[in-house]
Structures are given as C-alpha cells and as structure tokens.
Amino acid sequence: MRTIATEFRDRRQREERKHRLNREITAPEVRLSGPDNEPIGIVSIQQALAMAGDMDVDLVEIAATANPPVCRLMDYGKFKYQEQKKAAEAKAKQTVIEIKEVKFRPGTDDGDYNIKLRNIRRFLADGDKVKVTLRFRGREITHQDLGLALLNRLRDELADSILVEQFPKLEGRQMIMMIAPARKKPAAGGKAESGAPATGQAA
C-alpha cells in the first residue's frame, strides 16, 4: 500500500508541474542550454541526462513543442522557489478591491441600521466597494418609496466618504445601490485612481 501511495503522490506532483524533468523527457534528442542559460546545442537525451548527473542538477524541458524540445540544466527546486517568491512579491504589490454586500429591509430599525452603517464605513476604509441591497418581501414591494428613502439616507450620511457608482435601482424585488470609497486628492492636485475591482464575498 505504501508503494501505491508513493506512486500516486509522485504522479500527482508531475501533473502539478509545468515542466517535465529528467527521465520524464521522452524525446530522443534535445536542444540544450546550461545552468547560466548558455547554449550547448543539440544532444541526445542520454548525453543530456549524463551531463545533468555530472553537474548534480536536473534536466528540465522548457519548450516541449519545439523540434527538438528545448531543455535546460538547472536546480529545479531552486528554480521553483524563485518562481514562487516572485509570484508572492507580485501578489503583495497588487491592489485588490473587493465588493462587499450589505443587506437592508425597508423596515430596518435604527439599531440594525447603525450596525450596518459602521460595517459599510469599515469596508470603505479598507478600500473596498459596497453593494447595498434592499430586499422587499411580499406586499413591501408596494412601498418602494420607503426603500428609496432608506438608501438616500444612507447615501447622505456617507456623502463625504463615498463615490456613488450606481444610484438606487430596482432589480426584481431588490433595490440596489453601488458605492465606492471617494477618490482621494493628492497633495499635488488631481485625483488618485482606484485599483481594478475584484469580486469578493458578501458581508
């Protein structure tokens, strides 16, 4: 059972990799480059594997569709670590704006309203957009003016810190308003642009 588990893990790791390594490469010959990406030329797969063994590195298939395939001698573990480090650094620099959803009812009482208002202020302070959804149930749909009044009240109370991207709009039995953090004016004048939006989970 241990052998089967090991084979399954090795196969899964191969499937997760973008490159084939060493004896996974099946081409009879390859176009080879060295550890510093210096060109070596076209060699047989046996010669390439022997060179990898002598240097204590991996033979990595870089371009499988080329004829012959392009391979490079490298420490694959170190290569993957550097790739992951670069990806993590790029992700850390990326500004992601999420869309949070806060739900109201036409009869939302002041206590609940104030809690939701604080949540909205927190989302906006974090740089996220907010989808404000007001849901009508049953005969409440005949009192759309109450829902509109609530959303307008919310908009007015947040007026100094928001940009309204979509004014209250009825969609089925819901009235929806989209708001975003107000763009801050830099010291030199002009407006700072917000980052690209990405959909987030509902609050």
Long-range contacts (C-beta under 8 A, 24 or more apart in sequence): 19-60, 19-61, 19-62, 19-76, 20-60, 20-61, 20-64, 21-58, 21-59, 21-60, 21-61, 21-76, 22-49, 22-52, 22-58, 22-59, 23-49, 24-61, 25-59, 25-61, 25-69, 25-71, 27-68, 27-69, 28-68, 29-68, 30-59, 30-61, 30-68, 30-69, 30-70, 30-71, 31-66, 31-68, 31-69, 31-70, 31-71, 32-71, 32-72, 32-73, 33-70, 33-71, 33-72, 33-73, 34-72, 34-73, 35-72, 35-73, 35-74, 35-75, 37-72, 42-68, 48-73, 94-195, 95-127, 95-195, 95-196, 96-195, 96-198, 97-127, 97-128, 97-129, 97-180, 97-194, 97-195, 97-196, 97-197, 97-198, 98-128, 98-129, 98-197, 98-198, 98-199, 98-200, 98-201, 99-128, 99-129, 99-130, 99-131, 99-197, 99-198, 99-199, 99-200, 100-128, 100-129, 100-130, 100-131, 100-200, 100-201, 100-202, 100-203, 101-130, 101-131, 101-132, 101-133, 101-202, 101-203, 102-130, 102-131, 102-132, 102-133, 102-203, 103-133, 103-134, 103-135, 104-132, 104-133, 104-134, 104-135, 104-147, 104-150, 104-151, 104-154, 105-134, 105-135, 105-137, 105-140, 106-134, 106-136, 106-140, 106-143, 106-146, 106-147, 106-150, 107-140, 107-146, 108-150, 113-150, 117-154, 117-157, 117-158, 119-203, 120-154, 120-158, 120-179, 121-158, 121-161, 123-203, 124-158, 124-161, 124-162, 124-179, 124-180, 124-181, 125-181, 127-181, 127-194, 127-195, 128-181, 128-200, 129-165, 129-178, 129-179, 129-180, 129-181, 129-197, 130-178, 130-179, 130-180, 131-176, 131-177, 131-178, 132-176, 132-177, 132-178, 132-179, 133-174, 133-175, 133-176, 134-168, 134-174, 134-175, 134-176, 134-177, 135-173, 135-174, 136-173, 136-174, 136-175, 137-173, 141-173, 144-170, 144-175, 147-175, 148-175, 151-175, 151-177, 155-179
